[in-house]
């Protein structure tokens, strides 16, 4: 009886960031590679809110917290969900402390995923920045927004299509820096397979695409090209009214 050898693979990654038609960039995004384990990645995206400097400070604090936690993380020994839970709670606390000197009360969404050796993936989010997991062109999972319109969708009062033009579409029910503690919504993917793509993105991007369109771009092109095309198409569809937008894409690709 012959042994089944593990399939060789590589990780392809890319990020995109654009200030849209806003005067200031308050989104931040980064894919961090572990200093001791090159096949361990942490993708972090933050959509800041709160005036000229408040939102940017909040988003910067999310990225700063992620760097600190990831540097101390030991893949295979430490808990991935615990890392992501700490990212939410510690960044939330630091943003609230930042509010003392900010021009306006700072807040931020967060969407983060941790890919570990062996291709297990843990996901966390708070707010309306999303994480999509595609297998080829099929949607496997998607985070559900912490927002007023998502609550209306869940209750059957409006459809996904109606939510895109709802006048209270930007009202969040949970985020970092708010008076109440943010939700900590975790999701675990046992194993990413070759052909799988995970994407975190802010509402400034996903607002302009159907899930089918996102899958088509991400499956048809390498991550760097897909990111560039998604940003370009979102800018075209925004027609001069676009928000800041950001995205972080990682694809697992088999090596022949």
C-alpha positions in Angstrom: 0.0 0.0 0.0 1.6 3.3 -1.2 1.6 6.4 1.0 -0.3 9.5 -0.2 2.1 12.3 -0.5 0.9 15.8 0.5 0.3 18.0 -2.5 2.8 20.8 -3.0 1.3 24.3 -3.1 2.2 27.9 -3.0 0.5 31.0 -1.6 -0.2 34.0 -3.9 -1.1 37.2 -2.1 -2.0 40.8 -3.0 -3.5 43.9 -1.4 -5.2 46.9 -2.9 -6.0 50.4 -1.4 -7.6 53.5 -2.9 -9.1 56.6 -1.3 -11.9 56.7 -3.8 -13.6 60.1 -4.0 -13.0 60.9 -0.3 -10.6 63.7 0.7 -8.8 61.3 3.2 -7.7 57.7 3.3 -9.1 56.0 6.4 -8.8 52.4 5.2 -5.7 50.4 6.1 -4.8 46.9 4.9 -1.8 44.6 5.1 -0.8 40.9 4.7 1.8 40.0 7.3 4.2 37.0 6.7 5.3 35.3 9.9 9.1 36.0 10.5 9.8 32.3 11.3 7.2 30.4 9.3 6.8 31.7 5.7 3.7 29.7 5.1 1.9 31.4 8.0 0.1 34.7 7.0 -2.1 37.2 8.8 -4.3 39.4 6.6 -5.7 42.5 8.3 -8.1 45.1 7.0 -9.5 48.1 8.9 -12.1 50.7 7.7 -11.7 53.7 10.0 -14.4 56.2 10.8 -14.4 59.5 12.6 -13.3 62.7 10.9 -10.1 63.7 9.2 -7.7 62.0 11.6 -9.9 60.0 13.9 -10.7 57.2 11.4 -7.2 56.9 10.2 -5.9 56.7 13.8 -8.4 53.9 14.5 -7.4 51.9 11.4 -3.7 52.4 12.2 -4.2 51.1 15.7 -5.8 47.9 14.3 -2.7 47.3 12.1 -0.3 48.2 14.9 -2.0 45.8 17.3 -1.9 43.0 14.6 1.8 43.5 14.2 2.5 43.2 17.9 0.4 40.1 18.4 1.6 38.3 15.3 5.3 38.8 16.2 4.7 36.9 19.4 2.5 34.2 17.8 3.9 30.6 17.5 2.2 28.6 14.8 1.3 25.1 15.8 1.6 26.0 19.5 -0.6 29.1 20.0 -4.3 29.3 19.3 -5.3 31.0 16.1 -8.8 32.0 17.4 -7.2 33.4 20.5 -4.9 35.6 18.4 -7.8 37.0 16.4 -9.9 37.4 19.5 -7.1 39.4 21.1 -6.8 41.5 18.0 -10.4 42.6 18.4 -10.4 43.3 22.1 -6.9 44.9 22.3 -7.4 47.1 19.3 -10.9 48.2 20.6 -9.3 49.2 23.9 -6.5 51.2 22.2 -8.9 53.0 19.9 -11.0 54.0 22.9 -7.9 55.4 24.5 -7.0 57.2 21.3 -10.4 58.9 21.4 -9.1 61.1 24.2 -7.0 63.1 21.8 -8.7 62.5 18.4 -10.6 65.3 16.6 -13.7 63.1 16.5 -14.6 59.8 18.2 -12.6 57.2 16.2 -14.1 53.8 15.2 -13.0 51.0 12.9 -14.3 47.9 11.3 -11.9 44.9 11.1 -11.7 41.9 8.9 -8.8 39.5 9.5 -7.8 36.0 8.6 -5.0 33.8 9.8 -3.6 31.1 7.5 -1.3 28.6 9.3 1.0 25.8 8.1 -1.2 22.9 7.0 -3.6 25.5 5.4 -6.0 25.8 8.3 -7.6 29.2 8.3 -9.3 31.2 11.1 -11.4 34.3 10.4 -12.7 37.2 12.5 -14.6 40.4 11.7 -16.5 43.2 13.3 -18.5 45.8 11.3 -19.3 45.7 7.6 -15.9 44.8 6.2 -16.3 41.3 4.8 -14.3 38.1 4.3 -15.2 35.8 1.4 -14.0 32.2 0.9 -14.3 30.9 -2.7 -13.5 27.4 -4.0 -12.9 28.0 -7.6 -16.0 30.1 -8.6 -18.2 28.7 -5.8 -18.8 30.7 -2.6 -18.0 28.5 0.4 -18.6 31.1 3.2 -19.0 34.9 3.8 -19.1 36.9 7.0 -22.4 38.5 7.8 -22.2 42.3 8.4 -22.8 43.8 11.9 -25.1 46.4 10.4 -28.7 47.6 10.5 -29.5 46.6 7.0 -28.1 43.1 7.6 -30.5 42.8 10.5 -33.3 43.8 8.1 -32.2 41.1 5.6 -32.0 38.5 8.3 -35.6 39.4 9.4 -36.8 39.1 5.8 -37.8 42.8 5.6 -35.5 43.7 2.7 -33.5 41.8 0.1 -29.7 42.0 -0.5 -30.4 44.1 -3.6 -32.5 46.6 -1.6 -29.8 46.8 1.1 -27.4 48.3 -1.4 -29.5 51.4 -1.8 -31.0 51.6 1.7 -30.7 55.1 3.3 -29.3 53.6 6.5 -26.9 51.3 4.8 -23.9 52.7 6.7 -25.4 52.2 10.2 -23.3 49.7 12.0 -24.5 47.6 15.0 -21.0 46.6 16.1 -17.4 47.9 15.5 -14.2 48.8 17.3 -14.1 52.0 19.4 -17.8 52.1 20.2 -19.3 52.4 23.6 -20.3 48.8 23.7 -17.8 46.0 23.3 -17.5 44.9 19.7 -18.8 41.5 18.6 -16.2 38.8 18.2 -17.4 36.6 15.4 -15.0 33.8 14.6 -15.1 31.2 11.8 -12.8 28.2 11.2 -11.8 26.7 7.9 -10.3 23.2 8.4 -8.2 23.3 5.3 -7.8 25.6 2.3 -7.4 23.5 -0.9 -5.6 24.4 -4.1 -7.9 26.6 -6.0 -9.3 28.3 -2.9 -9.2 32.1 -2.5 -9.8 34.1 0.7 -10.5 37.8 0.4 -11.1 40.5 3.0 -12.6 43.8 1.7 -14.2 47.0 2.9 -17.7 48.1 1.9 -16.1 50.6 -0.5 -15.3 47.6 -2.7 -17.9 44.9 -2.1 -20.8 47.4 -2.5 -20.2 47.4 -6.3 -20.1 43.6 -7.0 -22.3 40.6 -6.8 -20.7 37.4 -5.3 -20.7 35.9 -8.7 -18.6 38.7 -10.1 -16.2 38.6 -7.3 -15.7 34.9 -7.8 -15.1 35.3 -11.5 -12.4 37.9 -11.1 -10.6 36.0 -8.3 -10.7 32.7 -10.1 -9.8 33.9 -13.5 -6.7 36.0 -12.7 -3.7 35.9 -10.4 -4.4 37.9 -7.2 -2.3 40.9 -8.2 -4.2 41.3 -11.5 -7.6 40.5 -9.9 -7.0 43.2 -7.2 -6.1 45.8 -9.8 -9.2 45.0 -11.9 -11.5 45.0 -9.0 -10.3 48.4 -7.8 -10.6 49.8 -11.4 -14.1 48.4 -11.8 -15.3 49.6 -8.4 -14.0 53.1 -9.3 -15.9 53.1 -12.5 -19.1 52.0 -10.9 -18.8 54.5 -8.1 -19.2 57.3 -10.7 -17.5 59.9 -8.6 -19.1 59.0 -5.3 -16.9 56.2 -4.1 -15.8 55.6 -0.5 -12.3 54.5 0.5 -11.7 50.9 -0.6 -9.3 48.1 0.4 -8.9 44.4 -0.1 -6.5 41.6 0.8 -6.4 38.4 -1.3 -4.7 35.1 -0.7 -5.0 32.2 -3.1 -3.7 28.6 -2.6 -2.2 27.3 -5.9 -1.0 23.8 -6.6 2.5 23.2 -7.8 2.7 20.6 -10.5 
